[in-house]
Amino acid sequence: MRRLLLTGGSGFIGRNLLESPLARAHEIAAPRHGELDLLDEDAVAGFLRDGRFDAVIHSATKPGHRNAKEPGKVLYENTRMFFNLARNAGRFGKMLVIGSGAIYDMRHYRPKMKEDYFDAHVPADEHGLCKYACGKYIEKADNITDLRVFGIYGKYEDYAIRFISNMICKALFGLPLTVKQNRRFDYIWVEDLAPVLEHFLETGGAHKAYNVTPDESVELLALARLVLKVSGKDLPIRVAQEGLGTEYSGDNSLLRSEMKGFSFTPYETAVRKLYAWYEGSKGSIDREALLLDK
């Protein structure tokens, strides 16, 4: 059993990890903001010194989307949180960063980007630029691994803006399923993240960065149709903009080379599980939040 520090424990990913087999296999400290301010360099240094952690899983993030309570300072706060942890690398065994495909620059995405596509462009958006700056540091670090997640879905995510949960909740309330523009995406089921983290806790990994993506990409329209199939309802699907938008997908060959026997959960299996979870939680869903299309 390892002693782990999990940042972002009250967020979407963190909450799921705390309910995963990872939490049953290890001792996890997941301090809330009142217990540890990741923006405070002295507080972070002291917490890591006293905690004697075998590893840090960094999933905390400052969101910048339209539903964020305070959408500003995305670059500053996310970068500062990372470096307040990374500068104390001598006080823990290893650090696994839940990274993002945004590191490759949304202006220049191409299908199935490989890890070495990093630094072909410098992202112009704050979220991508933060991931870029952290990625450059990770390249030189001895004990930090960047796990680049593209799309991830599951319970506790913001159903007002996150596509798969949004489609499910709209179907539950009998609302039209709306798509801004059809695109191909790489989505992983949130429960598949824990075994990936467990692998890197065990092995450390041979590379500095890995795309944590499924074997097959999926179109948003296909996901909307899948939700309707699972719901058993006959509802319209409305697409605001015609054509196929820029694909957001990554090559997972490096991950596959180390996790040969691992299988990502099929979309239909995961969507059925998520639909059942929302169906059981329907009373807590704000229908009005579903009426503002993305």
FENVEN-V465499 format. One record per pair of residues at least 12 apart in sequence whose ideal C-beta (glycine too) atoms are under 7 Angstrom apart, sorted by the first residue. I is the first residue (numbers start at 1). J is the second residue. D is the distance in Angstrom with one decimal. If there is no record, write none. Layout:
# FENVEN-V465499
<<I,J,D> <I,J,D>>
This chain:
# FENVEN-V465499
<<1,25,6.8> <1,26,5.5> <1,27,5.8> <2,26,4.7> <2,54,4.0> <2,55,6.1> <2,201,6.5> <3,27,4.9> <3,52,6.7> <3,53,5.3> <3,54,5.2> <4,26,5.1> <4,27,6.9> <4,28,4.8> <4,53,6.3> <4,54,6.6> <4,55,5.3> <4,57,6.1> <5,29,5.3> <5,51,6.2> <5,53,4.6> <5,56,4.6> <6,28,5.2> <6,30,4.4> <6,57,4.9> <6,59,6.7> <7,38,6.2> <7,58,5.0> <7,59,6.0> <7,60,3.8> <8,59,3.9> <8,60,3.3> <8,61,6.4> <9,30,2.8> <10,32,5.9> <11,59,6.5> <11,60,6.8> <12,156,4.9> <12,157,4.6> <13,59,4.5> <13,98,6.1> <13,190,6.7> <13,193,6.9> <14,30,6.4> <14,59,5.1> <15,156,4.8> <16,154,5.7> <16,155,6.9> <16,156,6.3> <16,190,4.6> <16,191,7.0> <17,194,6.2> <18,30,6.0> <20,191,6.7> <20,194,3.8> <21,194,5.7> <22,194,4.4> <22,197,6.0> <22,198,6.0> <29,51,6.3> <38,60,5.9> <38,81,4.1> <38,84,6.0> <39,77,6.2> <39,80,5.5> <39,81,6.4> <41,84,4.9> <44,84,4.3> <44,85,6.3> <44,88,6.7> <45,88,5.5> <48,88,4.7> <48,91,4.2> <48,92,6.1> <49,91,5.7> <53,92,4.5> <54,92,6.9> <54,93,4.6> <55,92,6.2> <55,93,5.3> <55,94,4.9> <55,95,6.8> <55,96,6.7> <55,201,5.8> <56,85,6.0> <56,92,5.3> <56,95,4.4> <57,96,5.1> <57,197,6.2> <58,82,6.8> <58,85,6.0> <58,95,6.2> <58,97,4.8> <58,98,6.5> <59,98,4.4> <60,81,5.9> <61,78,5.9> <62,74,5.5> <62,77,4.2> <62,78,5.0> <64,126,6.4> <64,127,5.9> <65,161,5.9> <66,161,6.8> <67,158,5.6> <67,160,5.8> <67,161,5.4> <74,126,4.3> <74,127,5.8> <74,130,6.9> <75,126,4.0> <75,129,5.8> <75,130,5.2> <78,130,4.4> <79,130,4.9> <79,133,5.7> <79,134,6.8> <82,134,4.8> <86,137,6.3> <86,141,6.7> <86,144,6.3> <89,141,6.4> <89,143,5.6> <89,144,6.7> <93,143,6.7> <94,143,4.5> <94,204,6.3> <95,143,6.3> <95,144,4.5> <96,145,5.4> <96,147,6.0> <96,197,5.9> <96,200,5.5> <97,134,6.9> <97,138,6.9> <97,144,6.4> <97,145,6.9> <97,146,5.1> <97,147,6.5> <98,147,5.9> <98,149,6.0> <99,131,5.9> <99,146,4.4> <99,147,5.7> <99,148,4.3> <99,149,6.7> <100,131,5.2> <100,148,6.1> <100,149,6.2> <101,148,5.6> <101,150,4.0> <101,248,6.3> <101,250,5.5> <102,123,6.5> <102,127,5.3> <102,128,4.1> <102,131,5.3> <103,118,5.9> <103,128,6.4> <103,131,4.0> <103,132,5.7> <103,135,5.3> <103,148,6.3> <104,117,5.5> <104,118,6.4> <105,121,3.9> <105,122,6.9> <105,123,4.2> <105,128,5.8> <106,123,6.9> <106,125,6.3> <106,128,6.2> <107,121,6.9> <107,124,6.3> <108,120,6.9> <108,121,4.7> <109,246,5.2> <109,247,6.6> <109,248,5.8> <111,247,4.6> <111,249,5.5> <112,249,5.3> <112,250,6.4> <112,251,4.4> <113,250,5.1> <113,251,6.4> <114,251,4.6> <115,209,4.9> <115,210,6.8> <115,211,6.0> <115,254,6.0> <118,135,5.9> <118,209,6.9> <135,209,6.8> <138,208,5.6> <138,209,6.8> <139,208,5.6> <145,200,5.7> <145,205,5.1> <145,208,6.5> <146,208,6.4> <146,209,4.1> <147,196,6.7> <147,210,5.7> <147,212,5.0> <148,209,6.2> <148,210,6.7> <148,211,5.0> <148,212,6.2> <148,250,6.6> <149,188,6.7> <149,212,4.9> <150,185,7.0> <150,186,4.1> <150,213,5.3> <150,248,5.9> <150,249,6.6> <150,250,5.6> <151,185,4.9> <151,186,5.6> <151,187,3.8> <151,188,7.0> <152,187,6.8> <152,188,5.4> <152,190,5.6> <152,193,6.9> <153,165,6.4> <153,187,5.6> <153,189,6.7> <153,190,6.5> <154,189,6.2> <154,190,3.0> <154,191,6.6> <154,274,6.4> <155,274,6.5> <155,277,5.0> <159,285,6.7> <160,289,4.1> <160,290,6.7> <161,294,6.1> <163,220,6.4> <164,187,6.8> <164,223,6.0> <164,271,6.8> <164,274,6.9> <165,274,6.9> <166,290,6.9> <167,223,6.6> <167,224,5.4> <167,227,4.4> <168,227,5.6> <168,274,6.1> <168,275,5.2> <168,278,5.2> <169,278,5.9> <169,285,5.5> <169,290,5.6> <170,290,5.4> <171,227,5.4> <171,228,6.5> <171,231,4.2> <171,233,5.8> <171,235,6.2> <172,278,6.1> <172,279,6.3> <172,282,5.7> <173,287,5.3> <173,290,6.5> <174,233,6.8> <174,235,6.6> <175,290,6.0> <176,235,6.0> <176,236,4.6> <176,238,5.2> <177,224,4.7> <177,227,6.7> <177,228,7.0> <177,235,6.1> <177,237,4.7> <178,238,5.0> <178,293,4.8> <179,220,5.3> <179,221,6.3> <179,224,6.1> <179,237,6.7> <179,239,4.7> <180,240,5.2> <180,241,6.3> <180,294,5.4> <181,239,6.9> <181,240,6.7> <181,241,4.1> <181,243,6.9> <181,245,4.4> <182,219,5.7> <182,220,5.3> <182,221,4.7> <182,239,6.2> <182,244,5.5> <182,245,6.6> <183,220,5.6> <183,244,6.5> <183,245,3.9> <183,246,6.6> <183,247,6.4> <183,248,6.6> <184,217,4.5> <184,218,6.8> <184,219,5.4> <184,247,4.3> <184,249,6.2> <185,217,6.2> <185,218,6.2> <185,220,6.6> <185,248,5.3> <185,249,6.9> <186,213,4.1> <186,214,5.8> <186,217,5.3> <186,248,6.6> <186,249,4.4> <186,250,5.9> <187,214,6.9> <187,218,6.4> <188,212,6.5> <188,213,6.8> <188,214,5.6> <188,264,5.9> <189,265,4.3> <189,270,3.9> <191,265,6.7> <192,264,5.3> <192,265,5.6> <195,262,6.4> <196,212,5.7> <199,258,6.9> <199,259,5.6> <203,258,6.8> <205,258,6.7> <206,258,6.8> <207,254,5.6> <210,254,5.1> <210,255,4.8> <211,250,3.6> <211,251,6.0> <211,252,5.2> <211,254,7.0> <211,255,6.5> <212,255,6.2> <213,249,6.6> <213,250,4.3> <213,252,4.6> <214,264,4.5> <215,252,6.7> <215,264,6.6> <217,247,6.8> <217,249,4.4> <218,267,6.0> <221,237,6.9> <223,267,7.0> <224,237,5.0> <226,267,6.3> <226,268,6.1> <226,271,5.5> <227,271,6.3> <230,271,5.5> <230,272,5.4> <230,275,5.0> <231,275,6.6>>
